[in-house]
Amino acid sequence: INPSDYGAWRARSAKGEYPLPTGQECSGVVVATGGGVSTLGLLGRRVAAFPGSGTYADYVACSAWRLVCLPGSVALADACELFINPLTVVAMLLTARAKRATAIIHTGASSALGQMLCKAAPGFGVEVVHVTHRQQHVEMLHRLGATHVLNSSSDSYGAQLDEKIRALRVKLAFDCVAGDSAGALVAKLPPRSTVYAYGRLSSSYLSAIPVIDLIYRGKKVEGFMVTRAFAKLGLGP
């Protein structure tokens, strides 16, 4: 379940907004088409789809231009998250490249997105300080090839993070935890750094942000969403 799906469900269900179609992306087999040139050859094809809503169902209608036909080597279970997380990873790494950042910090590193980032970052020439909160996740990320992995529940986490920031000259962070996490990163990073908030795994609010750092040290906290990020990069509408 993508956290964005859960967040939308939680917000809308609290307001009593029913029926509540949930799920933005999926994969499956095309069982019927509406005809037309755009659907030629689609019947019976295995596809990944991004209809935008209602994918937590047995059947869903989707425009042909929102489909990607899958090669036989890609399992449906893997293709069900072909859009949101992979494109967010690409947007993060392109943003880092545009800002000439050779290293970034990423929290929530054991998530599906975090694992994708671990695999993709070397191809963009970006080093990642992966921050997770369990030791078994540290070991898992190392097995995926990560070099810099920190356990935020460790007593030495603060000192280790300071050392990574200094050694790698980190000035960019992507935070999906929220709560005190973004504030802690702002406090640790050097002047003129940016923390991008793109999730709310622990809280719907950001807290503990040192105002003095924003005013006098030129640090910034910004929201990060994949569509806006691509637009800023000149790759979207």
Salt bridges, closest charged atoms under 4 A:
GLU17 OE1 - ARG12 NE 3.20
GLU127 OE1 - HIS148 NE2 2.83
ASP162 OD2 - LYS188 NZ 3.13
GLU163 OE1 - ARG166 NH2 3.32
ASP213 OD1 - ARG217 NH1 2.40
ASP213 OD2 - LYS219 NZ 3.22
GLU222 OE2 - LYS220 NZ 3.46
GLU222 OE1 - LYS232 NZ 3.70
